[in-house]
Amino acid sequence: MEYYVMTLFPDMIASGLNTSIIGRAIEDGKIYLESVNIRDFTKDKHGRTDDYPYGGGAGMVMQAQPIYDCYQSIRSRLPYQPRVIYLTPQGRVFDQQMAKEFARAEGLVFLCGHYEGVDERVLNEIVTDPVSIGDFVLTGGELPAMCMIDAISRMIPGVLHNEESAEDDSFGDGLLEFPQYSRPEEWRGIHVPDILLSGDHARVDAWRREQSLIRTADRRPDLLKTAPLSPKERCFIENYLANKKDM
């Protein structure tokens, strides 16, 4: 996987992703990450990449020319047509399924906007995927880009040492992840559930699945509408919610 991030703050991308699991994946060559400074492509002698919006209004708008030329500098080096993601509150909301979808691409280009937005003409020219990470507004697209790169990279073979980790993640099967425990067996008088110490893997798996169902019902019941559940599991959820309501 190749990531190219078009940004006014390339150091922010590098410092945020060159650590931990993603940093190791970059070192190992599992993924390639390049931050490209949009400011390097402006034709303004003062290095400006923004100007006042036509029609008036507060703030500034990022200009089309530096962004387009920045993109062309990336595109000219690639033997394929990359997907171009524009981080915007107006896009599709990013989720785990989208992470899996993007992980199948040969490469991704991220456009990080700032100020009041980006000239619509260049968005129409190069962007394939407007994406949001939630219904809130940030000062720029760098943090959303880093969130997406982290989530997408976990789906790429070899990035995680334990490939089952990605499968067991929350949302991996449409549900929230089950509770996790580590040593010691007792902490502040609280014991690890006995079933996890039993060594019976079938029972452990069944318990974890049940806990995922319960946790999802308690915290994100909206996920149950689309989760791939068996009739038995849906019956379990209905009984659990009914009993909870009666308590």
Backbone hydrogen bonds, N-H to C=O, Kabsch-Sander energy under -0.5 kcal/mol:
donor,donor_aa,acceptor,acceptor_aa,energy
2,E,106,E,-1.0
3,Y,32,Y,-3.4
4,Y,108,L,-2.4
5,V,34,E,-2.7
6,M,4,Y,-0.6
6,M,110,F,-3.5
7,T,5,V,-0.7
7,T,36,V,-2.3
12,M,9,F,-0.9
13,I,9,F,-1.0
14,A,10,P,-2.1
15,S,11,D,-2.6
16,G,12,M,-1.5
17,L,13,I,-1.5
18,N,14,A,-1.7
23,G,19,T,-2.7
24,R,20,S,-2.2
25,A,21,I,-2.1
26,I,22,I,-2.0
27,E,23,G,-2.3
28,D,24,R,-2.5
29,G,26,I,-1.1
30,K,25,A,-2.2
31,I,25,A,-1.2
32,Y,1,M,-2.3
34,E,3,Y,-2.0
36,V,5,V,-3.1
36,V,34,E,-0.5
37,N,35,S,-0.5
38,I,7,T,-2.2
38,I,36,V,-0.6
40,D,37,N,-1.4
41,F,38,I,-2.0
42,T,39,R,-1.2
47,G,44,D,-1.9
51,D,61,V,-2.0
56,G,53,P,-1.5
61,V,51,D,-2.9
62,M,117,G,-2.8
63,Q,49,T,-2.9
67,I,63,Q,-0.9
68,Y,64,A,-2.9
69,D,65,Q,-2.6
70,C,66,P,-2.0
71,Y,67,I,-2.5
72,Q,68,Y,-2.5
73,S,69,D,-1.6
74,I,70,C,-1.1
74,I,71,Y,-0.6
75,R,71,Y,-3.1
76,S,72,Q,-2.2
77,R,74,I,-1.6
78,L,75,R,-1.4
83,R,107,G,-1.3
85,I,83,R,-0.6
85,I,109,V,-3.5
86,Y,84,V,-0.5
86,Y,129,D,-1.8
87,L,85,I,-0.6
87,L,111,L,-1.7
88,T,86,Y,-0.7
88,T,131,V,-2.6
91,G,88,T,-1.8
92,R,130,P,-2.0
94,F,132,S,-3.3
99,A,95,D,-2.0
100,K,96,Q,-2.1
101,E,97,Q,-2.1
102,F,98,M,-2.9
103,A,99,A,-1.8
104,R,100,K,-0.6
104,R,101,E,-1.2
105,A,102,F,-1.8
108,L,2,E,-2.8
109,V,83,R,-2.7
110,F,4,Y,-3.1
111,L,85,I,-3.2
112,C,6,M,-2.5
112,C,110,F,-0.6
113,G,111,L,-0.7
115,Y,139,T,-0.6
116,E,60,M,-2.9
117,G,114,H,-1.6
119,D,62,M,-2.3
122,V,119,D,-0.9
123,L,119,D,-1.3
124,N,120,E,-2.4
125,E,121,R,-1.1
126,I,122,V,-2.1
127,V,123,L,-1.8
128,T,84,V,-2.0
129,D,84,V,-2.5
131,V,86,Y,-2.6
131,V,129,D,-0.5
132,S,92,R,-3.2
136,F,134,G,-2.0
141,G,113,G,-1.5
145,A,141,G,-2.2
146,M,142,E,-2.4
147,C,143,L,-2.4
148,M,144,P,-2.5
149,I,145,A,-2.6
150,D,146,M,-2.3
151,A,147,C,-2.3
152,I,148,M,-3.0
153,S,149,I,-2.4
154,R,150,D,-1.2
155,M,152,I,-1.6
156,I,153,S,-1.5
159,V,156,I,-2.0
163,E,161,H,-0.7
165,S,162,N,-1.9
166,A,163,E,-0.5
167,E,163,E,-0.8
168,D,164,E,-2.1
169,D,165,S,-0.8
171,F,175,L,-3.8
172,G,169,D,-2.0
174,G,171,F,-0.9
187,W,190,I,-2.4
190,I,187,W,-2.0
191,H,189,G,-0.5
192,V,185,E,-2.1
196,L,193,P,-1.5
197,L,194,D,-1.8
198,S,195,I,-0.9
201,H,199,G,-1.1
204,V,200,D,-2.4
205,D,201,H,-2.6
206,A,202,A,-2.1
207,W,203,R,-2.6
208,R,204,V,-2.7
209,R,205,D,-2.3
210,E,206,A,-2.3
211,Q,207,W,-2.6
212,S,208,R,-2.2
213,L,209,R,-2.1
214,I,210,E,-2.4
215,R,211,Q,-2.9
216,T,212,S,-2.3
217,A,213,L,-2.3
218,D,214,I,-2.2
219,R,215,R,-2.7
220,R,216,T,-1.9
223,L,220,R,-2.0
224,L,221,P,-1.1
225,K,222,D,-0.9
226,T,223,L,-1.0
227,A,223,L,-1.3
229,L,227,A,-1.8
234,R,230,S,-2.3
235,C,231,P,-2.0
236,F,232,K,-2.1
237,I,233,E,-2.4
238,E,234,R,-2.3
239,N,235,C,-2.3
240,Y,236,F,-2.6
241,L,237,I,-2.8
242,A,238,E,-2.1
243,N,239,N,-2.6
244,K,240,Y,-2.3
245,K,241,L,-2.1
246,D,242,A,-1.5
247,M,243,N,-0.8
247,M,244,K,-0.6
